[in-house]
Amino acid sequence: MNKSNTAVRKCNRTLLSCALGACLAMAAPAVLAQSTSATLRGQVSADDAPAADARVTATNLGTGLARSVQATANGSYSLAGLPPGTYRVDVTANGQTSSRTVTLRVGQTATLDVGVGGVVETGPQQATTELDTVTVTGTRLVETRTSEVATYVSQQQIEMLPQNSRNFLAFADTVPGMLFVTPPSGRESQLRSGAQSANNINVYIDGVGQKNYVTPGGITGQDDSEGNPFPQSAIGEYKVISSNYKAEFDQISSAAIVAATRSGTNDFSGSFFWDHTNEGWREASPGEDERGAKDEEKVEQYGATFSGPILRDRLHFFLAYEAKDIVRPSPVVPPNQVASRTLPDEITSHYGGASSPFNQDVYFGKLSWQATDDHLIEFIARERRETGILGIGGVNVPTAGTALNNDETRYDLRSLYSTENWLNDAHITFEEAAYNPSPITPTSSNRYTVVNPENPNELDLQVLNTGGGPNYQDKGQKGWGFQDDFTWFGWEGHTVKMGVKYKDVDLKAFQRFPPFPRYWYDVDESLTQPYRIQYATPFVGRDPFVETNNKQFGIYVQDDWEVNEKLTLNLGIRWDYEKNPSYTDRVLDPDIAATLRNWPNIQNTDYDIEDYIPDGNNRSNFKGAIQPRVGFSYDLFADQRHVIFGGAGRAYDRNLFDYMAREYYAGAFTTYDIRFDTSIHECDPDANPNCIPFDPALLTQEGLDAYVEANPRIGGQIFLMNNDLKTPYSDQFSLGMRNTVTLGEIDWNTSVTLSHIRGKDGIYFRLGNRRPDGSFHEYEDLGQTRGGQPDNIPPPGYGNLLLGENGFETRLNSLLLSIDKPYSDASPWSVNLAYTYSDAKENRGNASEGETFLFDTPFVTDRFYRSTGVPRHRLVLSGIYSPGWDVTLSSKLILASYTPKQATNCLESPLPPEPNYRCFYDPYTPKGTIGFKQFDLAAEKRWNTGTDIGFKVRADLINVFNWRNWNQFDGRRGLGPDGRLPENPDFAERNGNEIFVPTRTFKLSFAVDW
């Protein structure tokens, strides 16, 4: 078939997509992204009648940008493509003029009914003044008539609420349904929503998605990093959409963060800040209390902004820089299980204080050019550079750590062109992100172990790791993109949006675990002769460096239809397609394919190996990502004060390239696992060919190379993806009500939402090994599987066979409640309450935490377990108060129930091979009512010098009451063999001293504004 016929065939298959794409290609130049720009709409009245000849003009008081539109015959108007900010709205009708000053928020569709000649204006409004900056006071319009489950995070909250880092995403936890998760180490903070993992979110900065296509974390740069994805000082405000977003949002199945960056204005301004805390300004951790000394810790954050006009009302700039210099305590300590026994001095001498450094520099620049009254052009650049040390602490000495290099570069050139009836928004983007961890010490490593006193069957409990680090990776993405959004509002009552997106991105992935030989010593046997050696060596002719040219295409249509003054319908559909040659073009090594096809163990089993063997022609890219998204809002009294809303929709995310690349790099190395017969770690040379007599030469690189040469292997592990791989997605349903309630003279905004979300087709890897009779477990009776899995029965000449496919699922039923009293000059205090009830489940334990492997059963089932990543109850209460004297006080309280913990249930299981032998996965909830609690305070004093220069001093006290949020609990239901009877009286009780940081911490900040 020739190329032209192929093109015709493809276009016939997606006729709507082709037609819409052609329309968009002819549309025009571009703009600010509609997902971040605001729309102002409403009715114009003059002398109690619709003003058909009215003209409405909105002028940005900071930049001079102006938009103007003529009202329709019934007096309605719509101004789209307005960057968030404060505007003067001028209305002229019948020779009369009126003006209002309003503040529009990111991605907002606000309704403002305006009039001249004494007509009353309507709409829920909150008079606001931006804190800490000199701006014109405007009326903040409240968005109520939307079907999205959405909440705003204001610049006031970002600047004023207590915080322990300058990660702007941390404030998203003031939104119902959101979790800003920080592990006990205090590093790698990630944002999550509901039962899905952090991988499924997306953050849109000025309308451009920051998606990580290769590694976990949802957005680029957040894997293994405690750095900030974006300078906080450059963020104006943002909107959190936890579900039922409109069709313009792509590569997402969980929450969307829509952020707008700050722009320069007609006034020069700048700022500088510096934050500091150290170990002397915080309480000791439980481990430090036991050792009687604090570990070194220092956190410094500093940065500056500078902005202003180049050409007044035409060309403005904004620059920001932020940095982090951090030293975290990472003490080397023994595991809790050996607290009651004595270890040799050669081991205990390594225990003690240690620290991990981390450094980050983030640069941001923005040029905004108002080329004409109808045309805004912007150029945005961001650079992120990070270095740090990972993997230190616990049983790992400093030399066993990993050096992290995490870099990111993004550019965005965009254009906004508007007329009275339409506007067009286009972006040309470039991105490059690199994740490169490598061992600090490039040498062999040593693992020192003991028999676990609490579980005698665990023979290799690690008590100390020395030598080189275990982590060597080179992963990243680099490429360009184009996206265009066209909005037409010339059809009365309708706002029609349509858009197209194309990206051409090179993806790469490489990893080697372990990168150097690893020696295992039992401290009760010998500290000089190992009982085990692991050594990974590459295969000749196999390239572990995986690269692919990834192409992405998306298209959507959205109609926001105001049926009448009460009912609004949001009707949309989108389609996404991704081309991944490394998946579709893969051809399995003929020797591996022949081995699998001739392996008798899988000739009569529960899967067909042909479904996983690629030949270069039997795979195709997923084409079924059609995503209908519908919603409604019904304004009960047409005054925007009581609105019922709801929606339903499907949202496709994407498959992480790192998971799919395992087909390549996992099989490019083979790991020799050499065993020596010892008194504790016995092995039989007749049953295990890797069991050999100890030879001191194997302690050298030359000896290992000689062993490998004398014992060649055909191949290592085999990873295979299903030939019919799909893309993960979620189905979302919601129903809720928003209310504006006036108590006294104060308006309170409330919202209550019932939400149901089902995540499906998550990728996981299962064990493809089978026993000679095709079974998975050792014992089978009446169809019930019992017994150990066949992880020691690989295909002949190879390591284990692992099969990757879709199958992980999550389910979430939630109640989302928010109460908000905004800050205003007339009432200088604010309160925000966010409560979430979550009934979260998953069909593989810990899937919400990023787990991707399943070895206990032959495949995932339809049995669901309580999610180990979501607390059932969570309450966040925050507030800001200005008593006068240029002082601002703020606080934040977080209360949450315990998050379920992973565990197996063997309590009443008999010993094998009796029926019902096999233990089963059964998460438990630790004993107690409150699993996490933290109360923070902040106080800020500003000094006005009578000039353009102002000073500020701020103090943050984090975890005021030094509440300890414990993380280690006894998950053993039984104390007998293999966790059976007798019952453990301490089950679910705390049994360790690990906590979620921080302890009570004082942080001091200084700032200068001009």
Salt bridges, closest charged atoms under 4 A:
ASP90 OD2 - ARG88 NE 2.99
GLU121 OE1 - ARG100 NH1 2.29
GLU130 OE2 - ARG140 NH2 3.15
ASP132 OD2 - LYS952 NZ 3.04
GLU143 OE1 - LYS239 NZ 3.60
GLU148 OE1 - LYS239 NZ 3.04
ASP173 OD2 - ARG874 NH2 3.87
ASP173 OD1 - LYS892 NZ 2.80
ASP206 OD2 - ARG414 NH2 3.28
GLU226 OE1 - ARG328 NH2 3.03
GLU237 OE1 - ARG105 NE 3.29
GLU248 OE2 - LYS497 NZ 3.52
ASP250 OD2 - LYS501 NZ 2.82
ASP275 OD2 - LYS1003 NZ 3.38
GLU283 OE2 - ARG1000 NH2 2.98
GLU288 OE1 - ARG282 NH1 2.86
ASP289 OD2 - ARG964 NH2 2.80
ASP295 OD2 - ARG291 NH2 2.54
GLU297 OE1 - ARG282 NE 2.37
GLU297 OE2 - ARG328 NH1 2.90
GLU300 OE2 - HIS276 ND1 3.25
GLU322 OE2 - ARG166 NH2 3.08
ASP373 OD1 - ARG314 NH2 3.68
GLU378 OE2 - LYS366 NZ 3.85
GLU378 OE1 - ARG414 NH2 2.62
GLU383 OE1 - ARG385 NH2 2.63
GLU386 OE2 - ARG384 NH2 2.65
GLU408 OE2 - ARG382 NH2 3.48
GLU408 OE1 - ARG384 NH1 3.77
GLU408 OE2 - ARG410 NE 2.83
ASP412 OD2 - ARG414 NH1 3.68
ASP412 OD1 - HIS427 ND1 3.02
GLU420 OE2 - ARG55 NH2 2.55
ASP425 OD1 - HIS427 NE2 3.20
GLU431 OE1 - ARG410 NH1 3.56
GLU431 OE1 - LYS503 NZ 2.33
ASP474 OD1 - LYS508 NZ 3.35
ASP504 OD2 - LYS551 NZ 3.66
ASP522 OD2 - HIS681 NE2 2.68
ASP524 OD1 - ARG341 NH2 2.91
ASP559 OD2 - HIS494 ND1 2.87
ASP560 OD2 - LYS246 NZ 3.18
GLU562 OE2 - ARG41 NH1 3.71
ASP576 OD2 - ARG574 NE 2.80
GLU578 OE2 - ARG654 NH2 2.45
ASP606 OD1 - ARG770 NH2 2.89
GLU610 OE2 - ARG597 NE 2.74
ASP653 OD1 - LYS211 NZ 3.09
ASP658 OD2 - LYS475 NZ 2.90
GLU663 OE1 - ARG586 NE 3.70
GLU663 OE2 - ARG619 NH2 2.75
ASP673 OD1 - ARG532 NE 2.92
ASP673 OD1 - ARG675 NE 3.27
ASP724 OD2 - LYS726 NZ 3.47
ASP731 OD1 - ARG650 NE 2.71
ASP747 OD1 - ARG641 NH2 3.51
ASP781 OD2 - ARG786 NH2 3.98
GLU805 OE2 - ARG766 NE 2.34
ASP839 OD1 - ARG872 NH2 3.57
GLU849 OE2 - ARG192 NH1 2.72
ASP922 OD2 - ARG973 NH2 3.17
GLU940 OE2 - ARG942 NH1 3.20
GLU940 OE1 - LYS952 NZ 3.79
ASP956 OD1 - ARG954 NE 2.75
ASP956 OD1 - LYS1003 NZ 3.64
ASP970 OD2 - ARG972 NH2 3.12
ASP978 OD2 - ARG980 NH1 3.65
GLU989 OE2 - LYS927 NZ 3.67
